[in-house]
Amino acid sequence: QVQLVESGGGLVQAGGSLRLSCVASGTIFSTNYMGWFRQGEGKQRELVASMSSGGSTNYRDSVKGRFTISRDSAKNTVYLQMNSLKPDDTAVYYCNLVQGTRLNNYWGQGTQVTVSS
């Protein structure tokens, strides 16, 4: 099976930066999507950014120009560099992996990001 382990969350002041990491282990296909979702208190989980194994990226509008997703395929690791953080970015951030003909979804345990004003 697949396991995803996130790290890098924490408390930061508005305008600051954080870098999240997610390492995937287990049976990882060469073709897949890895990405980051977030869920604020009382809110639905939403896509933040995703990146295909081919390098295509997708960002939600509110983070464009501030967040950057990247991957190290050799290490099965995906990163999320978050700059110019805002209090609205406060949420639990989840790593996500989608692979296989059935588009199986895998999730990490989540890492808390808190941005103070």
C-alpha positions as CSV (number, residue, x, y, z in Angstrom):
1,Q,0.0,0.0,0.0
2,V,0.9,3.7,0.1
3,Q,1.8,5.9,3.0
4,L,2.2,9.6,3.0
5,V,4.0,11.5,5.7
6,E,3.9,15.3,5.9
7,S,6.1,17.6,7.8
8,G,6.9,21.3,8.0
9,G,3.8,22.9,9.4
10,G,3.8,25.3,12.3
11,L,3.0,28.8,13.5
12,V,4.1,31.8,11.5
13,Q,3.3,35.5,11.4
14,A,1.5,37.0,8.5
15,G,3.9,37.7,5.7
16,G,6.1,34.8,6.7
17,S,7.0,31.6,4.9
18,L,6.8,27.8,5.5
19,R,7.8,24.8,3.5
20,L,5.8,21.6,3.7
21,S,7.2,18.3,2.7
22,C,5.5,15.0,2.0
23,V,7.2,11.7,1.5
24,A,5.4,8.8,-0.2
25,S,6.3,5.2,0.4
26,G,5.1,1.8,-0.7
27,T,4.0,1.0,-4.2
28,I,4.3,4.3,-6.2
29,F,3.6,4.3,-9.9
30,S,5.7,6.3,-12.2
31,T,2.6,8.2,-13.5
32,N,0.6,9.9,-10.8
33,Y,-0.5,13.2,-9.3
34,M,0.7,14.6,-6.0
35,G,-0.7,17.6,-4.4
36,W,-1.8,19.5,-1.3
37,F,-5.3,20.1,0.1
38,R,-6.2,22.1,3.1
39,Q,-9.2,22.3,5.5
40,G,-9.8,25.2,7.7
41,E,-12.0,25.0,10.8
42,G,-15.6,24.6,9.7
43,K,-14.7,24.6,6.1
44,Q,-14.6,22.0,3.3
45,R,-11.3,20.5,2.2
46,E,-10.0,22.3,-0.8
47,L,-7.3,21.8,-3.4
48,V,-4.3,24.1,-2.9
49,A,-1.9,22.9,-5.6
50,S,-1.2,19.7,-7.5
51,M,1.6,18.5,-9.8
52,S,1.6,15.6,-12.2
53,S,4.5,13.3,-12.6
54,G,5.0,15.0,-16.0
55,G,5.4,18.4,-14.3
56,S,2.1,20.0,-15.0
57,T,0.9,22.2,-12.1
58,N,-2.4,23.5,-10.9
59,Y,-3.0,26.1,-8.2
60,R,-6.1,27.6,-6.6
61,D,-6.4,31.2,-7.4
62,S,-5.9,32.5,-3.9
63,V,-2.4,31.1,-3.7
64,K,-1.1,31.8,-7.1
65,G,2.1,33.9,-7.0
66,R,2.6,33.0,-3.3
67,F,2.8,29.2,-3.2
68,T,5.0,26.9,-5.3
69,I,4.6,23.2,-5.6
70,S,7.6,21.0,-6.6
71,R,8.5,17.4,-6.7
72,D,11.5,15.1,-6.4
73,S,10.4,12.0,-8.2
74,A,13.5,10.1,-7.2
75,K,12.6,10.6,-3.6
76,N,8.8,10.3,-4.1
77,T,8.6,13.6,-2.3
78,V,6.4,16.7,-3.0
79,Y,7.0,20.1,-1.5
80,L,4.9,23.2,-1.0
81,Q,6.7,26.5,-0.5
82,M,4.4,29.0,1.0
83,N,5.4,32.6,1.0
84,S,3.5,35.8,2.0
85,L,1.3,33.8,4.2
86,K,-2.0,35.2,5.3
87,P,-4.3,34.4,8.3
88,D,-6.8,32.9,5.7
89,D,-4.2,30.3,4.9
90,T,-4.6,28.8,8.4
91,A,-5.7,25.2,8.0
92,V,-4.7,21.6,8.3
93,Y,-2.7,20.8,5.1
94,Y,-3.0,17.3,3.7
95,C,-0.8,15.6,1.2
96,N,-2.6,13.7,-1.6
97,L,-1.5,11.1,-4.1
98,V,-3.6,9.9,-7.0
99,Q,-2.5,7.0,-9.2
100,G,-3.6,3.9,-11.0
101,T,-6.3,3.2,-13.6
102,R,-8.9,3.5,-10.8
103,L,-7.5,6.8,-9.7
104,N,-6.9,5.6,-6.2
105,N,-6.6,8.4,-3.7
106,Y,-4.2,8.4,-0.8
107,W,-3.9,10.9,2.1
108,G,-1.4,11.9,4.6
109,Q,-2.3,12.5,8.3
110,G,-2.2,16.3,7.9
111,T,0.0,19.1,9.3
112,Q,-1.3,22.2,10.9
113,V,-0.4,25.6,9.5
114,T,-1.4,28.6,11.6
115,V,-0.8,32.2,10.4
116,S,-1.2,34.9,13.0
117,S,-2.1,38.4,12.2
